């Protein structure tokens, strides 16, 4: 068995190398690369064709059976918040509450809340005009307001469900979504504060970045209706989290929880209620026709099609690793070693992120690789392993990452400036995240 197990482990490493080769050199879409690598691993491991195809089908279906609903409903909520101007309204209200002297804290808080349901790219485009305005008025470096916004948005995008990557990782590792949200928010706050405020303001006092020319010609999408109230925006942002927490709390106090709590706190129901509320209050009540509301809901699903395919591919890859026997052998080795599964998960996601650029692909692919290895290792909860994966996947954004170029363009920086500011900030947040996760694990172990 050890020799066979070692052979399977080498084949798995070879499949991972093939995956990276297909993405980086072959320029294949990550979904196609995942499917080809899964098939190659299964055939090389000697799996019968029928069993291999069944593994692909099972892994793909199990990955998407839960996550497709969560991501789709989350995308709808985010689209209506974006269209209504709710994110910008919340930021302006917080700015008034905090005052101009603490404006950086205001935009950090706004970005963190807006980033809970809205993708990084969308949130950044919504909020960066506020950074332009503040920098112009205060004569400060644009980094003083831009980096806190970018940091909070990128941390929530990589760490907190219902964003695609952490949601998919939670599904693949069998983590409780309510606990994952709770823990990820707790870890994300110090990550955002240290990366966005401590480092962000420190580097802003050393590198002056003026308001770029794009600020003069950029026009964000506007609606003719007045933006929604702050109370409504906050309610829609926090409603699904509160509903999920309700069920999680009830389950922790009483096992099994009452069926009512189980129902209202399930992510499907929590996000469905929130999506319908967003459609009504931010769509119908703002003058949109039923056809327009339906069209916006349909538009929100377009950008997630590619993500869902990648998530399914990650699930298929995971299942082939499990069914080939490689996962069980590697898991036994890891359980008998002194290496922390958290560190393994972090390093796998880190390597994938640095190599191919996308945090989402790194986290989902890393979850597929790590899940068979770390499953059921005593003393380590799946929620903590999800956090370690996400912390690794958010590290070192550089020239192979679309987010790098978005920040570079919208803040009018040179490539060296973007590397010294945005990239370094990403490294700091990642290290802070895994340090907190490892520290907490040492306390509860």
Secondary structure in CASP SS format (residue, H / E / C, confidence):
PFRMAT SS
TARGET T0000
AUTHOR 0000-0000-0000
METHOD secondary structure of the structure
MODEL  1
X C 1.00
X H 1.00
X H 1.00
X H 1.00
X H 1.00
X H 1.00
X H 1.00
X H 1.00
X H 1.00
X H 1.00
X H 1.00
X H 1.00
X H 1.00
X H 1.00
X H 1.00
X H 1.00
X H 1.00
X H 1.00
X H 1.00
X H 1.00
X H 1.00
X H 1.00
X H 1.00
X H 1.00
X C 1.00
X C 1.00
X C 1.00
X C 1.00
X C 1.00
X H 1.00
X H 1.00
X H 1.00
X H 1.00
X H 1.00
X H 1.00
X H 1.00
X H 1.00
X H 1.00
X H 1.00
X H 1.00
X H 1.00
X H 1.00
X H 1.00
X H 1.00
X C 1.00
X C 1.00
X C 1.00
X C 1.00
X H 1.00
X H 1.00
X H 1.00
X H 1.00
X H 1.00
X H 1.00
X H 1.00
X H 1.00
X H 1.00
X H 1.00
X H 1.00
X H 1.00
X H 1.00
X H 1.00
X H 1.00
X H 1.00
X H 1.00
X H 1.00
X H 1.00
X H 1.00
X H 1.00
X H 1.00
X H 1.00
X H 1.00
X H 1.00
X H 1.00
X H 1.00
X H 1.00
X H 1.00
X H 1.00
X H 1.00
X H 1.00
X H 1.00
X H 1.00
X H 1.00
X H 1.00
X C 1.00
X H 1.00
X H 1.00
X H 1.00
X H 1.00
X H 1.00
X H 1.00
X H 1.00
X H 1.00
X H 1.00
X H 1.00
X H 1.00
X H 1.00
X H 1.00
X C 1.00
X H 1.00
X H 1.00
X H 1.00
X H 1.00
X H 1.00
X H 1.00
X H 1.00
X H 1.00
X H 1.00
X H 1.00
X H 1.00
X H 1.00
X H 1.00
X H 1.00
X H 1.00
X C 1.00
X C 1.00
X C 1.00
X C 1.00
X C 1.00
X H 1.00
X H 1.00
X H 1.00
X H 1.00
X H 1.00
X H 1.00
X H 1.00
X H 1.00
X H 1.00
X H 1.00
X H 1.00
X H 1.00
X H 1.00
X H 1.00
X H 1.00
X H 1.00
X H 1.00
X H 1.00
X H 1.00
X C 1.00
X C 1.00
X C 1.00
X C 1.00
X H 1.00
X H 1.00
X H 1.00
X H 1.00
X H 1.00
X H 1.00
X H 1.00
X H 1.00
X H 1.00
X H 1.00
X H 1.00
X H 1.00
X H 1.00
X H 1.00
X H 1.00
X H 1.00
X H 1.00
X C 1.00
X C 1.00
X C 1.00
X C 1.00
X H 1.00
X H 1.00
X H 1.00
X H 1.00
X H 1.00
X H 1.00
X H 1.00
X H 1.00
X H 1.00
X H 1.00
X C 1.00
X C 1.00
X C 1.00
X H 1.00
X H 1.00
X H 1.00
X H 1.00
X H 1.00
X H 1.00
X H 1.00
X H 1.00
X H 1.00
X H 1.00
X H 1.00
X H 1.00
X H 1.00
X H 1.00
X H 1.00
X H 1.00
X H 1.00
X H 1.00
X H 1.00
X H 1.00
X H 1.00
X H 1.00
X H 1.00
X H 1.00
X H 1.00
X H 1.00
X H 1.00
X H 1.00
X C 1.00
X C 1.00
X C 1.00
X C 1.00
X C 1.00
X C 1.00
X C 1.00
X C 1.00
X C 1.00
X H 1.00
X H 1.00
X H 1.00
X H 1.00
X C 1.00
X C 1.00
X C 1.00
X C 1.00
X C 1.00
X C 1.00
X C 1.00
X C 1.00
X C 1.00
X C 1.00
X C 1.00
X C 1.00
X H 1.00
X H 1.00
X H 1.00
X H 1.00
X H 1.00
X H 1.00
X H 1.00
X H 1.00
X H 1.00
X H 1.00
X H 1.00
X H 1.00
X H 1.00
X H 1.00
X H 1.00
X H 1.00
X H 1.00
X H 1.00
X H 1.00
X H 1.00
X H 1.00
X H 1.00
X H 1.00
X H 1.00
X C 1.00
X C 1.00
X C 1.00
X C 1.00
X C 1.00
X H 1.00
X H 1.00
X H 1.00
X H 1.00
X H 1.00
X H 1.00
X C 1.00
X C 1.00
X H 1.00
X H 1.00
X H 1.00
X H 1.00
X H 1.00
X H 1.00
X H 1.00
X H 1.00
X H 1.00
X H 1.00
X H 1.00
X H 1.00
X H 1.00
X H 1.00
X H 1.00
X H 1.00
X C 1.00
X H 1.00
X H 1.00
X H 1.00
X C 1.00
X C 1.00
X C 1.00
X H 1.00
X H 1.00
X H 1.00
X H 1.00
X H 1.00
X H 1.00
X H 1.00
X H 1.00
X H 1.00
X H 1.00
X H 1.00
X H 1.00
X H 1.00
X C 1.00
X C 1.00
X H 1.00
X H 1.00
X H 1.00
X H 1.00
X H 1.00
X H 1.00
X H 1.00
X H 1.00
X H 1.00
X H 1.00
X H 1.00
X H 1.00
X H 1.00
X H 1.00
X H 1.00
X H 1.00
X H 1.00
X H 1.00
X H 1.00
X H 1.00
X C 1.00
X H 1.00
X H 1.00
X H 1.00
X H 1.00
X H 1.00
X H 1.00
X H 1.00
X H 1.00
X H 1.00
X H 1.00
X C 1.00
X C 1.00
X C 1.00
X C 1.00
X C 1.00
X H 1.00
X H 1.00
X H 1.00
X H 1.00
X H 1.00
X H 1.00
X H 1.00
X H 1.00
X H 1.00
X H 1.00
X H 1.00
X H 1.00
X H 1.00
X H 1.00
X H 1.00
X H 1.00
X C 1.00
X C 1.00
X H 1.00
X H 1.00
X H 1.00
X H 1.00
X H 1.00
X H 1.00
X H 1.00
X H 1.00
X H 1.00
X H 1.00
X H 1.00
X H 1.00
X H 1.00
X H 1.00
X H 1.00
X H 1.00
X C 1.00
X C 1.00
X C 1.00
X C 1.00
X C 1.00
X C 1.00
X C 1.00
X H 1.00
X H 1.00
X H 1.00
X H 1.00
X H 1.00
X H 1.00
X H 1.00
X H 1.00
X H 1.00
X H 1.00
X H 1.00
X H 1.00
X C 1.00
X C 1.00
X C 1.00
X C 1.00
X C 1.00
X C 1.00
X C 1.00
X C 1.00
X H 1.00
X H 1.00
X H 1.00
X H 1.00
X H 1.00
X H 1.00
X H 1.00
X H 1.00
X H 1.00
X C 1.00
X C 1.00
X C 1.00
X C 1.00
X H 1.00
X H 1.00
X H 1.00
X H 1.00
X H 1.00
X H 1.00
X H 1.00
X H 1.00
X H 1.00
X H 1.00
X H 1.00
X H 1.00
X H 1.00
X H 1.00
X H 1.00
X H 1.00
X H 1.00
X H 1.00
X H 1.00
X H 1.00
X H 1.00
X H 1.00
X H 1.00
X H 1.00
X H 1.00
X H 1.00
X H 1.00
X H 1.00
X H 1.00
X H 1.00
X C 1.00
END
